[in-house]
Structure formats: structure tokens, C-alpha cells
Amino acid sequence: MKTLVYSDSMDLASQIIAKFSAFGEVTVLASSRVAEGLKKFGPTAILSFDGSQSPDAVAGLMKAAAEKGPYDMIAIGSTTLGRDTAGILAGLMGFDVMAEIADISNDGGKVVTKRFFLGGKTVLEEETSSRIFTVTPGIAEPSEKGGNPSIENIGSGTSSVSVLEVIPKKTSSEDIEKASVIVAVGRGIGNREGIDKIRPLAEALNGVIAGSRPVCLDYQWLSEEKQVGLSGKKVRPKVYIALGISGQIQHIAGMRGSKLVVAVNKDKAAPIFEEADYGLVGDLYQIVPKIVESLKA
């Protein structure tokens, strides 16, 4: 089987290459700025393009590449740009999209996908005839395979959108999607100052601090890019520590791929304990300092 891959996130593109290489040849559509960097992940070929990465421009380039291919599957990283691109491409080609897949397998020619359902409360396994897939972060561990795939420049895409001004957001240098250890806080920390009291735990574990939707969007104690959840980022750290997080299904959808989950909450009936490998019932401001002391001992 042959797959055409695109993602504006280089990290997610490398994960998709790793996953779909198991099915056969993988050709990557990539901006000329990152094309060289993707060679080490072992795609069969790279189609590089210049200019705009607007959704309609990328969709046009993908349509042309797909028709020239041909390709059995088209896999697009589930980023803001990627989801828009997939929708436009589906309309251009008349294909269905299987959205937000977290896993995919090929069973004797039958393509079977898995994706979170009901806000992440369960996993839906489906046999599909779809040709286009949007792929969530964490579908595979990227691996450097080396090789020397060909790189063909296919020019520039054409967009009907003109960018008049770009106003960058203030962002943190920490990327929670790449973190091995995450200390996540919920409204149970009480106030913004509580984050400073939690920080020593994250530092002791060489981890990063993240938050639930209320902390990041409603109260804005943390910035938007720190949000874990259905409407935030989906993370798969080795260790996920949830402090004062009740565990609503929207949040669980963002952290279910974590390898080890530790939860601290006053409410012994909090849903987060159903997802936790280890749960501690009590005041997090009494428990966290003791954990930090143990780590430093």
C-alpha cells in the first residue's frame, strides 16, 4: 500500500511516517523549509513545496500529487491547519474522511481504525473504506531510519486567501506534547498562586506544568497552549500527575495515552481515580511537599 502524508508539525509528520511505513511506501508532502529534516525518518520519497501553507493551497497540492500517485491512503496530521486541509481535500476529491484516528491497522486488506469516542470516554474501533485520515499526536514513536529518499520540488500552491498581518501569540518554550513528565493542575489548586507551590514538584521530576480547561481558558492561570483535553492538546507522557483535577471526560480524552497516571484529589469519588494507576486522597498542599522531599532524599 502507498500512503501520502502531510503535517505542518514536523514531530507529528515523523510519527505518521513511522506508523504508515508498516503498510508500505510513504511519500511525504512537506514545506521546503523542513523537507531535508524529514529524510532521516525513512520516507520513500518527499515532495517539497514553496510558499503558502494555507489549507486550500496545501489541499490543491495534495490533490495533484494524489492523482499522479496513485495512493491507497492519505494521512494528514490533526493540527488546526491539517484538519482544515483534510476537509477541503475531501471536498475536492469526493472522498470521506476518517477523523482523529489514534491507531490504524491493515488486517488482510481491511483497514481498521481506532479513535476516542463520546468525549474520550471510550475507544471506537471501525473497519473503514475511507481514503483520507486525520491522525492525532501519539500514534507512534518516531524513529530515525536513515536512508536517502528522493526530494522533488513541486513548486508552490495557489491560495485564495491573502494574509494581511500575522500577530504571534506569546508562547512558552515548553511543549507539553513532547514532555516525558507532566504535572497537570485543575481548579482544585484554588488560585493562581497555587501553581508556584506546585512548581517544585515539576522541577524535581524535570517535568512541565499543564492544566485543565478551567485553569487555562476560564481562569487563565496558565496559557492556552498548556491546556490538556479534548479542546486542548493530547499528550502521552511517561508520567502524568493530576493535581486537583476531577477528571471530566473532556480532560481524560487529552491524557488517556499517558503511560503512568498519578492522581491527587480531596474527593475520593473523583472520576480521575478511575484513570489513575495510583491515587492519593487528601489535601494536595500537604501531599505534594512530602513527595518533593522524598524525591530529594
HUBEL-V152754 format. One record per residue. N is the residue number from 1. RES is the residue in one letter. NEAR is the number of other ideal C-beta (glycine too) atoms within 10 Angstrom. Layout:
# HUBEL-V152754
((N | RES | NEAR) (N | RES | NEAR))
This chain:
# HUBEL-V152754
((1 | M | 14) (2 | K | 16) (3 | T | 25) (4 | L | 25) (5 | V | 30) (6 | Y | 28) (7 | S | 28) (8 | D | 19) (9 | S | 17) (10 | M | 17) (11 | D | 13) (12 | L | 23) (13 | A | 27) (14 | S | 24) (15 | Q | 23) (16 | I | 29) (17 | I | 25) (18 | A | 19) (19 | K | 22) (20 | F | 26) (21 | S | 19) (22 | A | 12) (23 | F | 17) (24 | G | 13) (25 | E | 16) (26 | V | 27) (27 | T | 23) (28 | V | 28) (29 | L | 25) (30 | A | 25) (31 | S | 17) (32 | S | 15) (33 | R | 11) (34 | V | 16) (35 | A | 20) (36 | E | 12) (37 | G | 12) (38 | L | 22) (39 | K | 19) (40 | K | 16) (41 | F | 23) (42 | G | 18) (43 | P | 28) (44 | T | 16) (45 | A | 14) (46 | I | 22) (47 | L | 23) (48 | S | 19) (49 | F | 23) (50 | D | 12) (51 | G | 14) (52 | S | 18) (53 | Q | 17) (54 | S | 20) (55 | P | 22) (56 | D | 18) (57 | A | 20) (58 | V | 26) (59 | A | 24) (60 | G | 19) (61 | L | 24) (62 | M | 27) (63 | K | 15) (64 | A | 16) (65 | A | 20) (66 | A | 21) (67 | E | 10) (68 | K | 10) (69 | G | 14) (70 | P | 9) (71 | Y | 20) (72 | D | 15) (73 | M | 22) (74 | I | 26) (75 | A | 29) (76 | I | 31) (77 | G | 25) (78 | S | 23) (79 | T | 17) (80 | T | 9) (81 | L | 17) (82 | G | 22) (83 | R | 16) (84 | D | 16) (85 | T | 29) (86 | A | 28) (87 | G | 17) (88 | I | 18) (89 | L | 25) (90 | A | 18) (91 | G | 11) (92 | L | 15) (93 | M | 16) (94 | G | 7) (95 | F | 16) (96 | D | 12) (97 | V | 18) (98 | M | 22) (99 | A | 19) (100 | E | 18) (101 | I | 22) (102 | A | 21) (103 | D | 16) (104 | I | 24) (105 | S | 13) (106 | N | 15) (107 | D | 8) (108 | G | 4) (109 | G | 6) (110 | K | 10) (111 | V | 20) (112 | V | 13) (113 | T | 20) (114 | K | 15) (115 | R | 20) (116 | F | 22) (117 | F | 14) (118 | L | 10) (119 | G | 14) (120 | G | 21) (121 | K | 14) (122 | T | 10) (123 | V | 13) (124 | L | 12) (125 | E | 12) (126 | E | 13) (127 | E | 9) (128 | T | 14) (129 | S | 9) (130 | S | 17) (131 | R | 20) (132 | I | 22) (133 | F | 26) (134 | T | 22) (135 | V | 31) (136 | T | 21) (137 | P | 21) (138 | G | 18) (139 | I | 23) (140 | A | 17) (141 | E | 10) (142 | P | 18) (143 | S | 13) (144 | E | 11) (145 | K | 14) (146 | G | 8) (147 | G | 11) (148 | N | 7) (149 | P | 19) (150 | S | 11) (151 | I | 17) (152 | E | 13) (153 | N | 12) (154 | I | 15) (155 | G | 11) (156 | S | 13) (157 | G | 21) (158 | T | 12) (159 | S | 17) (160 | S | 8) (161 | V | 10) (162 | S | 7) (163 | V | 8) (164 | L | 5) (165 | E | 4) (166 | V | 5) (167 | I | 4) (168 | P | 5) (169 | K | 7) (170 | K | 7) (171 | T | 11) (172 | S | 12) (173 | S | 5) (174 | E | 15) (175 | D | 13) (176 | I | 23) (177 | E | 18) (178 | K | 12) (179 | A | 21) (180 | S | 13) (181 | V | 17) (182 | I | 27) (183 | V | 27) (184 | A | 34) (185 | V | 27) (186 | G | 23) (187 | R | 18) (188 | G | 22) (189 | I | 23) (190 | G | 12) (191 | N | 10) (192 | R | 12) (193 | E | 9) (194 | G | 20) (195 | I | 18) (196 | D | 8) (197 | K | 17) (198 | I | 21) (199 | R | 12) (200 | P | 17) (201 | L | 21) (202 | A | 22) (203 | E | 14) (204 | A | 16) (205 | L | 17) (206 | N | 9) (207 | G | 22) (208 | V | 22) (209 | I | 23) (210 | A | 31) (211 | G | 32) (212 | S | 31) (213 | R | 21) (214 | P | 18) (215 | V | 27) (216 | C | 23) (217 | L | 16) (218 | D | 10) (219 | Y | 15) (220 | Q | 12) (221 | W | 18) (222 | L | 20) (223 | S | 14) (224 | E | 16) (225 | E | 17) (226 | K | 23) (227 | Q | 23) (228 | V | 30) (229 | G | 26) (230 | L | 18) (231 | S | 13) (232 | G | 23) (233 | K | 18) (234 | K | 22) (235 | V | 24) (236 | R | 22) (237 | P | 26) (238 | K | 12) (239 | V | 17) (240 | Y | 28) (241 | I | 28) (242 | A | 32) (243 | L | 27) (244 | G | 26) (245 | I | 29) (246 | S | 19) (247 | G | 22) (248 | Q | 20) (249 | I | 16) (250 | Q | 17) (251 | H | 29) (252 | I | 23) (253 | A | 23) (254 | G | 26) (255 | M | 27) (256 | R | 20) (257 | G | 17) (258 | S | 23) (259 | K | 11) (260 | L | 13) (261 | V | 22) (262 | V | 18) (263 | A | 26) (264 | V | 26) (265 | N | 25) (266 | K | 11) (267 | D | 13) (268 | K | 9) (269 | A | 9) (270 | A | 22) (271 | P | 18) (272 | I | 26) (273 | F | 20) (274 | E | 11) (275 | E | 18) (276 | A | 21) (277 | D | 12) (278 | Y | 11) (279 | G | 17) (280 | L | 17) (281 | V | 14) (282 | G | 11) (283 | D | 13) (284 | L | 25) (285 | Y | 15) (286 | Q | 9) (287 | I | 15) (288 | V | 21) (289 | P | 13) (290 | K | 10) (291 | I | 18) (292 | V | 17) (293 | E | 11) (294 | S | 9) (295 | L | 12) (296 | K | 8) (297 | A | 5))
